[in-house]
Amino acid sequence: MRAAALYSATGALLLTTLSAAPAGGTPGSPGSPGAAGPSAGVALAAARAAAQGIDFGTCSDAQDLPGSMRCGTVGVPLDYARPDGKQIKLTVSRVEATHRDPHNSKHRVPRKGALVFNPGGPGGSGLYFPLIGLLPEWKRIGAAYDLVGYDPRGVGRSAPLSCQDPQHFFKGPSPAPTHPSESYKRERIAEAKAYARGCAERAGGSLQHYNSLNNARDLDVVRAALGEERLNFMGASYGTYFGAVYATLFPSHVRRMVFDAAVNPDPAHIWYRNNLDQSVAFESRWADFREWIARHDKVYGLGDTARKVLRSYERARARLAAEPAGGKVGPGQLQSAFLQAGYYDDYWPHRARALSDYLKGDPEELIAQAGPVTEAAAEAENSSAVYTAVECNDAPWPTDWKVWDRDNTRLARVAPFETWDNVWANLPCAYWPAPRQRPVDVRTGPGELPPTLILAAERDAAAPYDGALELHRRLSGSVLVTERDAGTHGIAGGPNQCVNGHLDAYLLQDRLPARRAACGGHAQPQPTADH
C-alpha cells in the first residue's frame, strides 16, 4: 500500500511553507496482540518512559528551521516480549502550545494536551510536523495543543533500517511497461529476491520487529513519555492503520483520534488485497487528471479528450524509452512523477506543463520534476526499507509468483497505469525471510473508545474510500466526514474549509456531527500559463 509519506494535506502544506502461506514462520508467532509477553513489555516500557520523560533540547538541524521546535528521544524495546533486552531510541519533536488565539490576542487558549502525528508510509517521518503550527490553518490547534512528531522505529533518526546501499537506490532511466514481457518479469523477480536478502543481511534478527504491532506499542510508550494519561493522535494514510491497531489494543488510553485518508483495516486486505484495490483506484484518478488536462487543452495542447491526452502521454513514454530526457528520465521516472499527481491535484498544473513542454521540444521542466534527487537517496532508501519491512512482516503474502502474475495480469487489462509498478514495489514480500504476523482484527465495541473522527476524500486513490467505510464500521462511535468528488490523499488542514471546520470542532470543542457528514469538494487547481 505504497503511500507518499509526508505528503498528506498537512505535509503538503508544510513542505510548501518550507520551500497466501507465510514464509519463514507461523502467522502471529512473533507476538500476536493477546500474547502476555508483549503486553507486559509495553506496560513496563511505558512505566519507565513515564518516569523518565523526554529531555527536549535543540534539534540537530534547528538552525535551518523556523519556529521553536525541540527534540528528544524515547527508549523502547526492540522486542516487547523481551523488554529488558536491546533498546532502540525514537527521536521525538515538539512545539509547545502557544496559548495564543489567532482571532483574539487578549484570549489565552487553555492547553488540551499533546497531539501526536504520523504521516503514514510506512516509512514516513513525522519529525517536522510540529512546524505545521506556523500555518494559518493550524494556528488554533497549535494554540491548544503541543504539536508532537516523531520518527517511528526504523525511520530517519530512530534506529534507521536499510536494505541496500543508498548509492544504488535510484536506478534510471528505467522502463515501466504496462504489459511486461516474461523476460522483464524474471528480471524483476530476481531484483525482489535480492532486495529481500539485503534486508535480512543488513538487519539480521531485528528485521521481524519492524511491524505495525510494534509501531502501535511504541506509540503508547511515546504517550507515556510525554506525560499524557490519554492520547490525542492524528494519523494519515498508513498512520490510520496503526492508529486503529492502537485503538484496538489500548482503547482506554485514547482521548481523541483523527484518521485522515483511512486505510482499509480488514485483516483479509492487509496488505496484498489493499494493493490490488489501490491499483484500481489509481486508474480512476489518472482518468480524472486526464479529463482536467483535456478541459484545459487551450493551455496545454495535449488533447481535448481524456483519450487524446492519454495518446500524448504514451507518445512521451515512447520518446523517453528511445532517448531518456537529460539521460535521467525514462518511462519509469515519467510514470512515478505522474503517479504523484494521483495523490495530490496540486501537482496537476505542473505535471501537465512539463508534459506539454517536453512534447514541444523543451525537456527542462520534465527533468526537474521527474529526475532523481540524488541528495535524497539515503532518505528515500530508508523509507523504502521501512515500508517493505512493515508490510511484509505484518501479514501473509502469496509466495507463489503464479498468484501475483495471474491477479495482476487480469487487473492490468482494466487498470494498466499503476498495476505492475505496484507489484514491483511489493514483490519482496513474496520472498521475505522473516516470520509473518496475523493482522490485528481492528474493532471496538460500544463505549470502549471515545468518539473518533475519520476524514476521507471520495476519490482518494492511495486510500480508496471503501477503506474509510470499513474503518467506520469497525470503530464503534466513530464519525466519518467525506469530501465529495475529490481525491486528495489526506484532507486535514487543506483547502476545504468545511473539512477543517469539522476537524477544529472535534479537536478544540469535542463536537462531532452525527455518524456521517459530507463536504463539497474543494476547487480544482487552475492551469499554469505557458512560460
Buried (B, 14 or more C-beta within 10 A) or exposed (E): BBBBBBBBBBBBBBEEEEEEEBBBBEBBBBBBBEBEEBBEBBBBBBEBBBEEEBEBEEBEEBEEBEBBBBBBBBBBBBBBBEBEEEEBBBBBBBBBBBEBBBEEEEEEBEBBBBBBBBBBBBBBBBBBBBBBBBBEBBBBBBBBBBBBBBBBBBBBBBBBBBBBEBEEBBEBBBEBBBEBEEEBBEEBBEBBBEBBBBBBEBBEEBBBBBBBBBBBBBBBBBBBBBEBEBBBBBBBBBBBBBBBBBBBBBBEBBBBBBBBBBBBBBBEBBBBBBBBBBBBBBBBBBBBBBEBBBBBBEBBBBBBBBEBBBEBBEBBBEBBBEEBBEEBBBBBBBBBBBBBBBBBBBBBBBBBBBBBBBBEEEBEBBBEBBBBEEEEBBBBBBBBBBBBBBBBBBBBBBBEBEBBBEBBBEBBEEBBBBBBBBBBBBBBBBBBBBBBBBBBEBBBEEEBBBBBBBBBBBBBBBBBBBBBBBBBEBBBBBBBBBBEEBBBBBBBBBBBEBBBBBBBBBBBEEEBBEEEBEBEBBEBBEBBEEE
